[in-house]
């Protein structure tokens, strides 16, 4: 938690894949800052800021052009 009371979630080596297991993105470091008011009063995670560091994204076009 930072001094301004905003909780921070820090993730490393995150991988996003599709239902077939094909890797769509690799992100070595993700930092998410959430609202403390959302957690306390709404009981919900309200994301205020997302920082991605070193992201790699694979883009492929299907045979149909989509």
PyMOL Python script that loads the backbone (N, CA, C, O; Angstrom):
from pymol import cmd

cmd.read_pdbstr("""\
ATOM      1  N   UNK A   1       0.846  -1.173   0.000  1.00  0.00           N
ATOM      2  CA  UNK A   1       0.000   0.000   0.000  1.00  0.00           C
ATOM      3  C   UNK A   1       0.894   1.239   0.000  1.00  0.00           C
ATOM      4  O   UNK A   1       1.897   1.301   0.711  1.00  0.00           O
ATOM      5  N   UNK A   2       0.517   2.193  -0.790  1.00  0.00           N
ATOM      6  CA  UNK A   2       1.288   3.427  -0.865  1.00  0.00           C
ATOM      7  C   UNK A   2       0.880   4.363   0.273  1.00  0.00           C
ATOM      8  O   UNK A   2      -0.095   4.108   0.979  1.00  0.00           O
ATOM      9  N   UNK A   3       1.623   5.428   0.437  1.00  0.00           N
ATOM     10  CA  UNK A   3       1.329   6.365   1.521  1.00  0.00           C
ATOM     11  C   UNK A   3      -0.003   7.081   1.326  1.00  0.00           C
ATOM     12  O   UNK A   3      -0.541   7.631   2.287  1.00  0.00           O
ATOM     13  N   UNK A   4      -0.553   7.091   0.102  1.00  0.00           N
ATOM     14  CA  UNK A   4      -1.844   7.743  -0.124  1.00  0.00           C
ATOM     15  C   UNK A   4      -3.021   6.788   0.102  1.00  0.00           C
ATOM     16  O   UNK A   4      -4.156   7.120  -0.239  1.00  0.00           O
ATOM     17  N   UNK A   5      -2.762   5.615   0.670  1.00  0.00           N
ATOM     18  CA  UNK A   5      -3.771   4.621   1.058  1.00  0.00           C
ATOM     19  C   UNK A   5      -4.394   3.870  -0.119  1.00  0.00           C
ATOM     20  O   UNK A   5      -5.391   3.174   0.072  1.00  0.00           O
ATOM     21  N   UNK A   6      -3.846   3.986  -1.320  1.00  0.00           N
ATOM     22  CA  UNK A   6      -4.337   3.222  -2.461  1.00  0.00           C
ATOM     23  C   UNK A   6      -3.609   1.884  -2.514  1.00  0.00           C
ATOM     24  O   UNK A   6      -2.393   1.853  -2.708  1.00  0.00           O
ATOM     25  N   UNK A   7      -4.334   0.771  -2.344  1.00  0.00           N
ATOM     26  CA  UNK A   7      -3.693  -0.535  -2.441  1.00  0.00           C
ATOM     27  C   UNK A   7      -3.150  -0.757  -3.850  1.00  0.00           C
ATOM     28  O   UNK A   7      -3.732  -0.291  -4.830  1.00  0.00           O
ATOM     29  N   UNK A   8      -2.045  -1.465  -3.940  1.00  0.00           N
ATOM     30  CA  UNK A   8      -1.415  -1.776  -5.216  1.00  0.00           C
ATOM     31  C   UNK A   8      -1.246  -3.281  -5.325  1.00  0.00           C
ATOM     32  O   UNK A   8      -0.738  -3.925  -4.406  1.00  0.00           O
ATOM     33  N   UNK A   9      -1.674  -3.840  -6.451  1.00  0.00           N
ATOM     34  CA  UNK A   9      -1.480  -5.259  -6.739  1.00  0.00           C
ATOM     35  C   UNK A   9      -0.347  -5.340  -7.747  1.00  0.00           C
ATOM     36  O   UNK A   9      -0.377  -4.665  -8.776  1.00  0.00           O
ATOM     37  N   UNK A  10       0.642  -6.155  -7.459  1.00  0.00           N
ATOM     38  CA  UNK A  10       1.814  -6.289  -8.320  1.00  0.00           C
ATOM     39  C   UNK A  10       1.883  -7.739  -8.806  1.00  0.00           C
ATOM     40  O   UNK A  10       1.936  -8.669  -8.001  1.00  0.00           O
ATOM     41  N   UNK A  11       1.882  -7.923 -10.142  1.00  0.00           N
ATOM     42  CA  UNK A  11       1.953  -9.264 -10.726  1.00  0.00           C
ATOM     43  C   UNK A  11       3.185  -9.355 -11.609  1.00  0.00           C
ATOM     44  O   UNK A  11       3.570  -8.376 -12.249  1.00  0.00           O
ATOM     45  N   UNK A  12       3.798 -10.517 -11.645  1.00  0.00           N
ATOM     46  CA  UNK A  12       4.963 -10.726 -12.504  1.00  0.00           C
ATOM     47  C   UNK A  12       4.745 -11.955 -13.376  1.00  0.00           C
ATOM     48  O   UNK A  12       4.052 -12.899 -12.997  1.00  0.00           O
ATOM     49  N   UNK A  13       5.357 -11.915 -14.555  1.00  0.00           N
ATOM     50  CA  UNK A  13       5.333 -13.031 -15.503  1.00  0.00           C
ATOM     51  C   UNK A  13       3.913 -13.474 -15.858  1.00  0.00           C
ATOM     52  O   UNK A  13       3.616 -14.669 -15.854  1.00  0.00           O
ATOM     53  N   UNK A  14       3.045 -12.520 -16.161  1.00  0.00           N
ATOM     54  CA  UNK A  14       1.664 -12.817 -16.527  1.00  0.00           C
ATOM     55  C   UNK A  14       1.588 -13.258 -17.993  1.00  0.00           C
ATOM     56  O   UNK A  14       2.288 -12.713 -18.847  1.00  0.00           O
ATOM     57  N   UNK A  15       0.736 -14.244 -18.275  1.00  0.00           N
ATOM     58  CA  UNK A  15       0.530 -14.739 -19.630  1.00  0.00           C
ATOM     59  C   UNK A  15      -0.970 -14.772 -19.897  1.00  0.00           C
ATOM     60  O   UNK A  15      -1.741 -15.310 -19.101  1.00  0.00           O
ATOM     61  N   UNK A  16      -1.377 -14.189 -21.029  1.00  0.00           N
ATOM     62  CA  UNK A  16      -2.770 -14.221 -21.465  1.00  0.00           C
ATOM     63  C   UNK A  16      -2.853 -15.193 -22.630  1.00  0.00           C
ATOM     64  O   UNK A  16      -2.144 -15.039 -23.624  1.00  0.00           O
ATOM     65  N   UNK A  17      -3.728 -16.207 -22.509  1.00  0.00           N
ATOM     66  CA  UNK A  17      -3.860 -17.194 -23.577  1.00  0.00           C
ATOM     67  C   UNK A  17      -5.330 -17.408 -23.905  1.00  0.00           C
ATOM     68  O   UNK A  17      -6.212 -17.105 -23.102  1.00  0.00           O
ATOM     69  N   UNK A  18      -5.580 -17.944 -25.119  1.00  0.00           N
ATOM     70  CA  UNK A  18      -6.957 -18.207 -25.520  1.00  0.00           C
ATOM     71  C   UNK A  18      -7.389 -19.593 -25.038  1.00  0.00           C
ATOM     72  O   UNK A  18      -6.642 -20.275 -24.335  1.00  0.00           O
ATOM     73  N   UNK A  19      -8.597 -20.001 -25.420  1.00  0.00           N
ATOM     74  CA  UNK A  19      -9.150 -21.276 -24.953  1.00  0.00           C
ATOM     75  C   UNK A  19      -8.339 -22.477 -25.433  1.00  0.00           C
ATOM     76  O   UNK A  19      -8.374 -23.536 -24.808  1.00  0.00           O
ATOM     77  N   UNK A  20      -7.609 -22.321 -26.539  1.00  0.00           N
ATOM     78  CA  UNK A  20      -6.783 -23.411 -27.068  1.00  0.00           C
ATOM     79  C   UNK A  20      -5.393 -23.454 -26.450  1.00  0.00           C
ATOM     80  O   UNK A  20      -4.609 -24.359 -26.735  1.00  0.00           O
ATOM     81  N   UNK A  21      -5.090 -22.480 -25.608  1.00  0.00           N
ATOM     82  CA  UNK A  21      -3.781 -22.427 -24.976  1.00  0.00           C
ATOM     83  C   UNK A  21      -2.751 -21.621 -25.749  1.00  0.00           C
ATOM     84  O   UNK A  21      -1.585 -21.560 -25.357  1.00  0.00           O
ATOM     85  N   UNK A  22      -3.178 -20.996 -26.856  1.00  0.00           N
ATOM     86  CA  UNK A  22      -2.268 -20.161 -27.636  1.00  0.00           C
ATOM     87  C   UNK A  22      -1.978 -18.886 -26.864  1.00  0.00           C
ATOM     88  O   UNK A  22      -2.899 -18.191 -26.434  1.00  0.00           O
ATOM     89  N   UNK A  23      -0.717 -18.581 -26.689  1.00  0.00           N
ATOM     90  CA  UNK A  23      -0.323 -17.383 -25.944  1.00  0.00           C
ATOM     91  C   UNK A  23      -0.612 -16.141 -26.776  1.00  0.00           C
ATOM     92  O   UNK A  23      -0.138 -16.022 -27.906  1.00  0.00           O
ATOM     93  N   UNK A  24      -1.392 -15.213 -26.216  1.00  0.00           N
ATOM     94  CA  UNK A  24      -1.741 -13.969 -26.891  1.00  0.00           C
ATOM     95  C   UNK A  24      -0.858 -12.815 -26.448  1.00  0.00           C
ATOM     96  O   UNK A  24      -0.542 -11.927 -27.239  1.00  0.00           O
ATOM     97  N   UNK A  25      -0.462 -12.829 -25.186  1.00  0.00           N
ATOM     98  CA  UNK A  25       0.365 -11.747 -24.664  1.00  0.00           C
ATOM     99  C   UNK A  25       1.163 -12.242 -23.470  1.00  0.00           C
ATOM    100  O   UNK A  25       0.717 -13.098 -22.707  1.00  0.00           O
ATOM    101  N   UNK A  26       2.356 -11.678 -23.331  1.00  0.00           N
ATOM    102  CA  UNK A  26       3.200 -11.917 -22.157  1.00  0.00           C
ATOM    103  C   UNK A  26       3.519 -10.547 -21.562  1.00  0.00           C
ATOM    104  O   UNK A  26       3.924  -9.625 -22.269  1.00  0.00           O
ATOM    105  N   UNK A  27       3.334 -10.437 -20.281  1.00  0.00           N
ATOM    106  CA  UNK A  27       3.624  -9.172 -19.599  1.00  0.00           C
ATOM    107  C   UNK A  27       4.494  -9.481 -18.385  1.00  0.00           C
ATOM    108  O   UNK A  27       4.022 -10.063 -17.408  1.00  0.00           O
ATOM    109  N   UNK A  28       5.764  -9.090 -18.451  1.00  0.00           N
ATOM    110  CA  UNK A  28       6.670  -9.387 -17.338  1.00  0.00           C
ATOM    111  C   UNK A  28       6.260  -8.735 -16.017  1.00  0.00           C
ATOM    112  O   UNK A  28       6.496  -9.291 -14.944  1.00  0.00           O
ATOM    113  N   UNK A  29       5.642  -7.551 -16.102  1.00  0.00           N
ATOM    114  CA  UNK A  29       5.305  -6.849 -14.859  1.00  0.00           C
ATOM    115  C   UNK A  29       4.024  -6.039 -15.043  1.00  0.00           C
ATOM    116  O   UNK A  29       3.902  -5.252 -15.981  1.00  0.00           O
ATOM    117  N   UNK A  30       3.078  -6.242 -14.137  1.00  0.00           N
ATOM    118  CA  UNK A  30       1.814  -5.500 -14.125  1.00  0.00           C
ATOM    119  C   UNK A  30       1.636  -4.910 -12.732  1.00  0.00           C
ATOM    120  O   UNK A  30       1.819  -5.596 -11.726  1.00  0.00           O
ATOM    121  N   UNK A  31       1.281  -3.643 -12.689  1.00  0.00           N
ATOM    122  CA  UNK A  31       0.978  -2.983 -11.419  1.00  0.00           C
ATOM    123  C   UNK A  31      -0.402  -2.344 -11.536  1.00  0.00           C
ATOM    124  O   UNK A  31      -0.658  -1.575 -12.462  1.00  0.00           O
ATOM    125  N   UNK A  32      -1.282  -2.662 -10.601  1.00  0.00           N
ATOM    126  CA  UNK A  32      -2.656  -2.162 -10.618  1.00  0.00           C
ATOM    127  C   UNK A  32      -2.919  -1.406  -9.320  1.00  0.00           C
ATOM    128  O   UNK A  32      -2.723  -1.940  -8.228  1.00  0.00           O
ATOM    129  N   UNK A  33      -3.361  -0.171  -9.448  1.00  0.00           N
ATOM    130  CA  UNK A  33      -3.721   0.639  -8.281  1.00  0.00           C
ATOM    131  C   UNK A  33      -5.246   0.661  -8.186  1.00  0.00           C
ATOM    132  O   UNK A  33      -5.931   0.974  -9.160  1.00  0.00           O
ATOM    133  N   UNK A  34      -5.773   0.325  -7.004  1.00  0.00           N
ATOM    134  CA  UNK A  34      -7.224   0.255  -6.819  1.00  0.00           C
ATOM    135  C   UNK A  34      -7.705   1.300  -5.823  1.00  0.00           C
ATOM    136  O   UNK A  34      -6.942   1.808  -5.001  1.00  0.00           O
ATOM    137  N   UNK A  35      -8.995   1.602  -5.924  1.00  0.00           N
ATOM    138  CA  UNK A  35      -9.607   2.606  -5.064  1.00  0.00           C
ATOM    139  C   UNK A  35      -9.904   2.022  -3.684  1.00  0.00           C
ATOM    140  O   UNK A  35     -10.589   1.004  -3.588  1.00  0.00           O
ATOM    141  N   UNK A  36      -9.407   2.640  -2.619  1.00  0.00           N
ATOM    142  CA  UNK A  36      -9.744   2.149  -1.284  1.00  0.00           C
ATOM    143  C   UNK A  36     -11.223   2.359  -0.966  1.00  0.00           C
ATOM    144  O   UNK A  36     -11.819   1.561  -0.243  1.00  0.00           O
ATOM    145  N   UNK A  37     -11.808   3.411  -1.491  1.00  0.00           N
ATOM    146  CA  UNK A  37     -13.250   3.649  -1.253  1.00  0.00           C
ATOM    147  C   UNK A  37     -14.105   2.562  -1.894  1.00  0.00           C
ATOM    148  O   UNK A  37     -15.105   2.125  -1.323  1.00  0.00           O
ATOM    149  N   UNK A  38     -13.702   2.134  -3.083  1.00  0.00           N
ATOM    150  CA  UNK A  38     -14.439   1.044  -3.726  1.00  0.00           C
ATOM    151  C   UNK A  38     -14.407  -0.221  -2.894  1.00  0.00           C
ATOM    152  O   UNK A  38     -15.416  -0.914  -2.763  1.00  0.00           O
ATOM    153  N   UNK A  39     -13.241  -0.521  -2.329  1.00  0.00           N
ATOM    154  CA  UNK A  39     -13.114  -1.717  -1.492  1.00  0.00           C
ATOM    155  C   UNK A  39     -13.934  -1.609  -0.216  1.00  0.00           C
ATOM    156  O   UNK A  39     -14.603  -2.562   0.184  1.00  0.00           O
ATOM    157  N   UNK A  40     -13.881  -0.450   0.418  1.00  0.00           N
ATOM    158  CA  UNK A  40     -14.552  -0.273   1.704  1.00  0.00           C
ATOM    159  C   UNK A  40     -16.060  -0.079   1.591  1.00  0.00           C
ATOM    160  O   UNK A  40     -16.821  -0.690   2.341  1.00  0.00           O
ATOM    161  N   UNK A  41     -16.495   0.765   0.660  1.00  0.00           N
ATOM    162  CA  UNK A  41     -17.904   1.161   0.627  1.00  0.00           C
ATOM    163  C   UNK A  41     -18.737   0.408  -0.405  1.00  0.00           C
ATOM    164  O   UNK A  41     -19.934   0.206  -0.201  1.00  0.00           O
ATOM    165  N   UNK A  42     -18.128  -0.004  -1.497  1.00  0.00           N
ATOM    166  CA  UNK A  42     -18.872  -0.728  -2.535  1.00  0.00           C
ATOM    167  C   UNK A  42     -18.557  -2.216  -2.539  1.00  0.00           C
ATOM    168  O   UNK A  42     -19.236  -3.003  -3.200  1.00  0.00           O
ATOM    169  N   UNK A  43     -17.526  -2.594  -1.800  1.00  0.00           N
ATOM    170  CA  UNK A  43     -17.043  -3.979  -1.803  1.00  0.00           C
ATOM    171  C   UNK A  43     -16.771  -4.445  -3.221  1.00  0.00           C
ATOM    172  O   UNK A  43     -17.118  -5.559  -3.613  1.00  0.00           O
ATOM    173  N   UNK A  44     -16.134  -3.552  -3.982  1.00  0.00           N
ATOM    174  CA  UNK A  44     -15.792  -3.834  -5.376  1.00  0.00           C
ATOM    175  C   UNK A  44     -14.381  -3.329  -5.649  1.00  0.00           C
ATOM    176  O   UNK A  44     -13.921  -2.360  -5.045  1.00  0.00           O
ATOM    177  N   UNK A  45     -13.710  -4.004  -6.567  1.00  0.00           N
ATOM    178  CA  UNK A  45     -12.375  -3.577  -6.970  1.00  0.00           C
ATOM    179  C   UNK A  45     -12.530  -2.580  -8.111  1.00  0.00           C
ATOM    180  O   UNK A  45     -12.887  -2.953  -9.228  1.00  0.00           O
ATOM    181  N   UNK A  46     -12.259  -1.318  -7.824  1.00  0.00           N
ATOM    182  CA  UNK A  46     -12.337  -0.263  -8.830  1.00  0.00           C
ATOM    183  C   UNK A  46     -10.916   0.128  -9.193  1.00  0.00           C
ATOM    184  O   UNK A  46     -10.212   0.761  -8.406  1.00  0.00           O
ATOM    185  N   UNK A  47     -10.501  -0.256 -10.393  1.00  0.00           N
ATOM    186  CA  UNK A  47      -9.140  -0.004 -10.843  1.00  0.00           C
ATOM    187  C   UNK A  47      -8.990   1.463 -11.213  1.00  0.00           C
ATOM    188  O   UNK A  47      -9.799   2.011 -11.961  1.00  0.00           O
ATOM    189  N   UNK A  48      -7.955   2.090 -10.686  1.00  0.00           N
ATOM    190  CA  UNK A  48      -7.693   3.493 -10.992  1.00  0.00           C
ATOM    191  C   UNK A  48      -6.549   3.662 -11.974  1.00  0.00           C
ATOM    192  O   UNK A  48      -6.531   4.616 -12.752  1.00  0.00           O
ATOM    193  N   UNK A  49      -5.595   2.741 -11.945  1.00  0.00           N
ATOM    194  CA  UNK A  49      -4.446   2.859 -12.831  1.00  0.00           C
ATOM    195  C   UNK A  49      -3.863   1.480 -13.074  1.00  0.00           C
ATOM    196  O   UNK A  49      -3.751   0.668 -12.156  1.00  0.00           O
ATOM    197  N   UNK A  50      -3.488   1.221 -14.335  1.00  0.00           N
ATOM    198  CA  UNK A  50      -2.808  -0.020 -14.691  1.00  0.00           C
ATOM    199  C   UNK A  50      -1.508   0.354 -15.392  1.00  0.00           C
ATOM    200  O   UNK A  50      -1.503   1.168 -16.316  1.00  0.00           O
ATOM    201  N   UNK A  51      -0.414  -0.242 -14.950  1.00  0.00           N
ATOM    202  CA  UNK A  51       0.890  -0.017 -15.580  1.00  0.00           C
ATOM    203  C   UNK A  51       1.418  -1.355 -16.063  1.00  0.00           C
ATOM    204  O   UNK A  51       1.551  -2.297 -15.282  1.00  0.00           O
ATOM    205  N   UNK A  52       1.722  -1.437 -17.366  1.00  0.00           N
ATOM    206  CA  UNK A  52       2.310  -2.639 -17.960  1.00  0.00           C
ATOM    207  C   UNK A  52       3.755  -2.321 -18.307  1.00  0.00           C
ATOM    208  O   UNK A  52       4.044  -1.271 -18.882  1.00  0.00           O
ATOM    209  N   UNK A  53       4.654  -3.216 -17.963  1.00  0.00           N
ATOM    210  CA  UNK A  53       6.066  -3.027 -18.290  1.00  0.00           C
ATOM    211  C   UNK A  53       6.567  -4.233 -19.074  1.00  0.00           C
ATOM    212  O   UNK A  53       6.444  -5.374 -18.629  1.00  0.00           O
ATOM    213  N   UNK A  54       7.129  -3.966 -20.241  1.00  0.00           N
ATOM    214  CA  UNK A  54       7.734  -5.022 -21.043  1.00  0.00           C
ATOM    215  C   UNK A  54       6.751  -5.935 -21.748  1.00  0.00           C
ATOM    216  O   UNK A  54       7.083  -7.089 -22.019  1.00  0.00           O
ATOM    217  N   UNK A  55       5.540  -5.456 -22.058  1.00  0.00           N
ATOM    218  CA  UNK A  55       4.521  -6.297 -22.684  1.00  0.00           C
ATOM    219  C   UNK A  55       4.935  -6.724 -24.089  1.00  0.00           C
ATOM    220  O   UNK A  55       5.512  -5.938 -24.840  1.00  0.00           O
ATOM    221  N   UNK A  56       4.636  -7.978 -24.441  1.00  0.00           N
ATOM    222  CA  UNK A  56       4.826  -8.516 -25.782  1.00  0.00           C
ATOM    223  C   UNK A  56       3.484  -9.068 -26.227  1.00  0.00           C
ATOM    224  O   UNK A  56       2.884  -9.893 -25.537  1.00  0.00           O
ATOM    225  N   UNK A  57       3.008  -8.607 -27.391  1.00  0.00           N
ATOM    226  CA  UNK A  57       1.709  -9.028 -27.901  1.00  0.00           C
ATOM    227  C   UNK A  57       1.902  -9.628 -29.287  1.00  0.00           C
ATOM    228  O   UNK A  57       2.576  -9.035 -30.130  1.00  0.00           O
ATOM    229  N   UNK A  58       1.321 -10.794 -29.529  1.00  0.00           N
ATOM    230  CA  UNK A  58       1.384 -11.435 -30.846  1.00  0.00           C
ATOM    231  C   UNK A  58       0.076 -11.157 -31.578  1.00  0.00           C
ATOM    232  O   UNK A  58      -1.000 -11.497 -31.088  1.00  0.00           O
ATOM    233  N   UNK A  59       0.173 -10.537 -32.752  1.00  0.00           N
ATOM    234  CA  UNK A  59      -1.008 -10.255 -33.568  1.00  0.00           C
ATOM    235  C   UNK A  59      -0.945 -11.112 -34.830  1.00  0.00           C
ATOM    236  O   UNK A  59       0.063 -11.120 -35.536  1.00  0.00           O
ATOM    237  N   UNK A  60      -2.028 -11.828 -35.105  1.00  0.00           N
ATOM    238  CA  UNK A  60      -2.088 -12.670 -36.290  1.00  0.00           C
ATOM    239  C   UNK A  60      -3.425 -12.456 -36.981  1.00  0.00           C
ATOM    240  O   UNK A  60      -4.460 -12.310 -36.331  1.00  0.00           O
ATOM    241  N   UNK A  61      -3.388 -12.439 -38.287  1.00  0.00           N
ATOM    242  CA  UNK A  61      -4.613 -12.291 -39.075  1.00  0.00           C
ATOM    243  C   UNK A  61      -5.055 -13.692 -39.521  1.00  0.00           C
ATOM    244  O   UNK A  61      -4.233 -14.494 -39.965  1.00  0.00           O
ATOM    245  N   UNK A  62      -6.334 -13.974 -39.402  1.00  0.00           N
ATOM    246  CA  UNK A  62      -6.858 -15.244 -39.835  1.00  0.00           C
ATOM    247  C   UNK A  62      -6.905 -15.342 -41.352  1.00  0.00           C
ATOM    248  O   UNK A  62      -6.730 -14.344 -42.051  1.00  0.00           O
ATOM    249  N   UNK A  63      -7.142 -16.551 -41.858  1.00  0.00           N
ATOM    250  CA  UNK A  63      -7.214 -16.747 -43.294  1.00  0.00           C
ATOM    251  C   UNK A  63      -8.323 -15.919 -43.933  1.00  0.00           C
ATOM    252  O   UNK A  63      -8.220 -15.527 -45.095  1.00  0.00           O
ATOM    253  N   UNK A  64      -9.385 -15.652 -43.171  1.00  0.00           N
ATOM    254  CA  UNK A  64     -10.497 -14.857 -43.697  1.00  0.00           C
ATOM    255  C   UNK A  64     -10.233 -13.347 -43.593  1.00  0.00           C
ATOM    256  O   UNK A  64     -11.107 -12.538 -43.907  1.00  0.00           O
ATOM    257  N   UNK A  65      -9.052 -12.983 -43.160  1.00  0.00           N
ATOM    258  CA  UNK A  65      -8.694 -11.562 -43.073  1.00  0.00           C
ATOM    259  C   UNK A  65      -9.077 -10.892 -41.767  1.00  0.00           C
ATOM    260  O   UNK A  65      -8.804  -9.707 -41.572  1.00  0.00           O
ATOM    261  N   UNK A  66      -9.690 -11.619 -40.896  1.00  0.00           N
ATOM    262  CA  UNK A  66     -10.127 -11.056 -39.615  1.00  0.00           C
ATOM    263  C   UNK A  66      -9.117 -11.352 -38.535  1.00  0.00           C
ATOM    264  O   UNK A  66      -9.310 -10.958 -37.385  1.00  0.00           O
TER     265      UNK A  66
END
""", "prot")
cmd.dss("prot")
cmd.show_as("cartoon", "prot")
cmd.util.cbc("prot")
cmd.orient("prot")
